[in-house]
Amino acid sequence: MEYISPEKVPYFMDCEPLVKGFGFNIVELTAFKRQSTWHIRMVIAGPEGVGIADCTRVHRALLPRLEALLSSQDMYVEVMSPGLDRIIKNGFEFTVFTGKLVKVWNTDISDWMHGTISSCDSKALRLSTPSGDIEIPFDKIAKAKLVSPA
């Protein structure tokens, strides 16, 4: 798995203060232009979850900022929640989901490891498991997924 810093994701740092103002964190941000239309896809997460009303509020506030940033009014913007069983695509996402249950495919042992995300940096993930704390370098993580509480 790769760790991509938010500073390297286009428009992430421009949108983050607005999203944080609503009490949410950006999990994923994708922006691309197809013909003359900008397509923006944003996944947000919050401590109490994310509902449709939350996505709507963030969308309404985000649209004018993106129109000004991209100098375009021809845009499609989608704001959504990460879902209960999100597949983690970027190592940075672990920082957003600290304290959540996760399962990680560790290539060192060729098996799933389950635990609670205790911390993360640009090199490794730290999990709290029943058998103790474990540090897994990102280059040893083949895939990862949030686990919804039973």
URHU-V978637 format. One record per run of one state. SS is the DSSP state (alpha for helix, beta for strand, coil for the rest). FROM is the first residue (numbers start at 1). LEN is the number of residues. Records with the same first field share a line. If there is no record, write none. Layout:
SS: FROM-LEN  FROM-LEN
//
This chain:
coil: 1-5  9-3  22-2  35-2  47-5  71-4  82-5  89-4  97-4  107-4  121-3  130-2  147-4
alpha: 6-3  12-10  52-19  93-4  138-3
beta: 24-11  37-10  75-7  87-2  101-6  111-10  124-6  132-6  141-6
//
